[in-house]
Amino acid sequence: MEVSYLAEMNQVTIVFSSHRPETLRLASRTMRCHDTIFLEEPPTPQFHRMLEGDITIEDYLLERDFEFPEFSYKMCRLFRELKKEGKIFYQVEPFLDVLGDIHEFFAKGGTFRDFDPHSTQFQVYMAENRATRELLNYYETVLQGSFEATLEAVKQFARADAARIVLRDKMRAKALQPLLLAFASAYVEAGYIHCALWRELKRRLSDQVCLKRVFLMAPIVKPLLGKRQALGPGDILTLLYLFHPNIQGKRVDLLAARSLVFIKLLEKKEMTEEDGHYPHIRNEVETIQKVGNLSFDDCRTLFSKIRLVKTEKARSIMKAYVSTSTS
């Protein structure tokens, strides 16, 4: 009887990935295995008009601020194909939805003092404000602060970002819960670091749906790195704070130190996917491997050399440093 019951349960797949063109082939294949697709973005009035072809993809994207334009365009094109195949789409990201409302409220003259301290608006404002404040402090410190001060700024931002992610994931899980129960199979898009969403959905739905995790790029990453995800030291630091907000110690310090080097070596611009070469994954894996053996003192030395240079120059400095260290 139990096997029969499980077969009839709603199938929910949480798919962890990043917004890169090279993810689209695997995302397309996985989406086609589900009836309904829940996107990690707030609802927008023009989204369904774009899906129907009433407005162009270009016009739809012009109204929004997308960090990765090629990915966004190709993803919209994929959504249109899937819509024609009968897939149903929902945009569900209440944290960002509330944040948008807060910005509009402030634009009309409101202040955070108008929020009820027990309200969702207040929680979102405080989480976003803290994370933004710590990020700005990091940007200022990395330009002229000491290595120790920059290290502390990295940790403070990672801790604040982790708290923001936890709140986002809790809010999203709550919003998704009733929707997921209404469909036989659902694809839930999730940023690669939103692991708290899995925990929250499992807590809310484990007895009602068959819940599965998919790390979308694992088939590519695992042969290269031996792991399901290509996580840099800063990502790992944030994940540690997600589940252990007060964690301290040498491991935390080393991850923060390596993250200062990692971010300078990593390619920032969007790279085009060609012939299955997965340029972002390969760049991330290569950079992870480069910083993986750096000691705390190595990071201190390299930081002083690369903090103000561009990516290509930082890579050449790193190459020379490793060459000298191993000779």
N, C-alpha and C positions, 0 to 999 in steps of 0.2 A: 504493500500500500504506500510506503514511503517513497519508493522510486516513482510510482505513478503520480504522486502528489508533486514531487519535484519537477516532473516533466511538464506539469500544468502551470507551474509558477511563472510569473513574469520574469523575463531575462533582462538584467540590467548590467551593462558593461561600462565601467568607468575607464576612459581612454586617456592616458597621460601622454602629452606631447608638447611640442613647441610650435610656434608660428613660423615655419620655414617652408619654402616651396618643395623641398625634398621629402616632406612628410606626406604630401598629397596622395601619392600613389597608394601607400599603405592605408591612409585614412579613408580613401574612396572604397577600397576593398572591404574595410571593416564596417563602414557606414551602410554598405549595401546588404549587410547581414542583419540589419535592424529595421524595424518599422518606423521608429521615431528618433529624431536627433535633437538633443538638447545642447545648445551652444553656450559657451562661457562668455556671454556678453549681454548687456542690458537690452530690453526691447526697444526697437526703433520703428517709427511709423512707416518708413519707406521700405523696410526689409521685405515684406511680403509682396509689395508692388514690384520690387526688383526681381523676386523669385518668379513672378508671373510674367515678367517682361514688359510691364507697364512703364517702367523707367529703365534706362541703361545702367549697366554695372558702373560705368564711369561716373554717371551722375550720382548714383547712390554713394559711391566711395568719396566723392567730393564733399559730401555733407558730414563726413566723419574723419576722425584723426587716426589714421592707421600707421603704425610704426613700420610695417612690412608690406609695402604696396603690391609687389608682385604676388606674394602669398595671398593677400586679400583678394586680388582680382581673380586669380585662378581658383580660389576657394569658392567665390561667388558663382563662378562658371560651373563648378562641380555641383553646388547646391541646386542650380537650375536643372541640371541633368537629373539629379536625384528627385527633385520635385515632380518632374514629368514621369518618373518611375513610381510615383505614389508615396514617397517618403513625406513624413510630417515634421515640421521644424518648429522648435520653440527657442526663444532667446531667454535664458534664465541666469541672471547675475545680479541679485538684489542689492549687494553692497554697492556696486557701481551705479545702479539705478538710484539708490538713495543719495549717493555722492553727487550725482548730476542734479538732483532736486535741491541739495544743499547749496550748490554753486548758484543755481537760479535764485534761491532764497536770499543769498548774500548779495547778489546783483541788484535785488530789489530793496536793499537797505537793511535786511535782517542781520543779526549777529548770533554767534553761538550761545550767547547768554539767554536767547529766547527759547532755547531747547530745554525740554524737560530732562533733567539729569538721568532719568530712568528710561528715556526713549531710545529707539533704534537710531534716530538721527544723531543724538548725542554720542552714542557709542561709535558710530561710523566716523563722525567728525573727529573725535579724540584719537582714534586709531590712525586715521589718515594724517592728521596734523602731526602726531608724534613721529610717524615714519618719514614724512616729508621734512620735518625739522632735522631729524637725524641724518637724512640723506644730504641736505644742504650743508650741514656741519661737516660731513665727510668730504664733500666737494671742496670746501674751504680749507680743511685741514690737509688734504692730500697735496695741495699746491705749495704750502709753506710750513706746515707743522712738522714736528719731529716724527720719526718712525714710530715711537711709542704712542704719541698722540693720535697718529693716523690709525694705528692698530686698534686703539680704544674706540675711535670713531667708526671703524668697520664693524666692530662687535656691537656697538650700540645701535647702529642701523640694522644689522642682521636681526637683533633681538626685537626691535620695533616692527620690522617687516614681518617677522614670524608671527607676532601678535596680530598684525593686520590680516595675514593669511588665514589664521585660525578663525577670526571673526568672519571673514568672507566665506570660508568653507562651512561654518555653522549656519550662516544665513542661507547659503545656497542649498544646503542639505534640507533645511526646513522647507524651503520653497519647492524643491524637487519632490519631496516625499509624496504628496497627493497625486502629482502628475505621473510619476513613475508607475504607480499602481493602476493607472488607467490604460496602459498599453502593454501588449504582449512582449515586445522587445524594445529596448531603448539603448541608444548610444549617448553617453554623457561625456561631452568634451571637457577636459580638465588640463590646466597648465601643469607642466611636468613636476612642479614643486608643490602642488596642492594635495599633498598626501593626507591632510586632515579631513578632506572631503570623503575619502574612503572610510576613515574611522567613523565619521558622523553618519554617513549613510548606512554603514554596517550596524551601528547602534540603533538607528531608526527603522531599518527595513529588513534586517537579516532573517526574520521569521516570515516575511511576506513575499520576498523576491529572491531569485537566484542571482546573487551579486558576484560580479567577476571584475578583476583588474586586468587591464592590458597596457603594457608599456610599449607604445606604438613602434618605436624605433629599436626595440630590443633585438630583432633579427639582424639588424645592421651593427648595433653597438656591441653585442655580446661577443662576436668573433674577434672584434678589434680590442676590446677592453676587458672581456670576461665578466661584465656586469650588464644589467638590463637597461641602465641609463648612463649617459655621459654627464656626470655631475661634477662641476668644478668645486674647488675648496670652499668658495663662498656659498654655493648651493648646499653643500654638506653642513656648513656652519649654520645656515638658516634652518635646515631640517632638524639639527640638534636642538635649536632654540624652540622649534615647533613643539617638541615633545618634552623638552627639559628647559623651561624658560630661564632658570637660575644657574644653569651649568657654567662651571668655570674650570680652569686648569690649563695644563700645557698643551693638551690636544686642541682646545679652543684657540689658544694663542697661535699655534702652528698653522691651523686652518686659516685664521685671519691673515697671518703673515703671507702664506702662499697665495691667498686670494688677491693681495696687492700686486703680486707679480703676474698672476694668471690673467687678470683683467687687462693688463697692459699688453700681453702677448696675443690675446684672443682677437680674431677678426670681428669687427663690429658691423660692417655693412652687409646688406642682404646679398647673398650669392645665388646665382641661377643654378638650378639643378639641370645637369646634362648627363645623359647616358648612364644614370644610376650611380654616379660617382659620390653622391652625398657629401658635398663640400663642407657644409657646416658640421656635420657629424665628425668627419675626418679632422677638421680643424680643431674641434673641441677635444677629441680623443688625443690628438697630438699634443695639444697644450696641457691637458691633464697629465699626460705622461712626462712632459718636460718639467713641470713643477712638483711632480709626485715625490721626487727624491731630494728636494731642497730642504736643508735644515733651517732652523729659525735664523741663525746667523747669516746663512746664504741669502735669505730673503731681505734681511736688514741691509746687506751690502748691495744687492741688486736694486732695492727700492731707491737708494740714493742716486743710482745711475740712470734709472728708467722712468722715474716719476713724472718728468716733464717732457718726455719724448714721444713721438708717434709710434704706432704699432710696429711698422717695419724696422725702425731704428731699435726699438726695444728687443725685437727678435734677434737682431744682429749682435746686440750687447749680450743677450742671454747665451747665444751660441759661442761667443768668444769666452764668456765666463766659464761655461761648462767645459770648453776645450782646455782652458788653462787649469781648471780644477782637477781634470782627469789626466793631465799630462805629467 
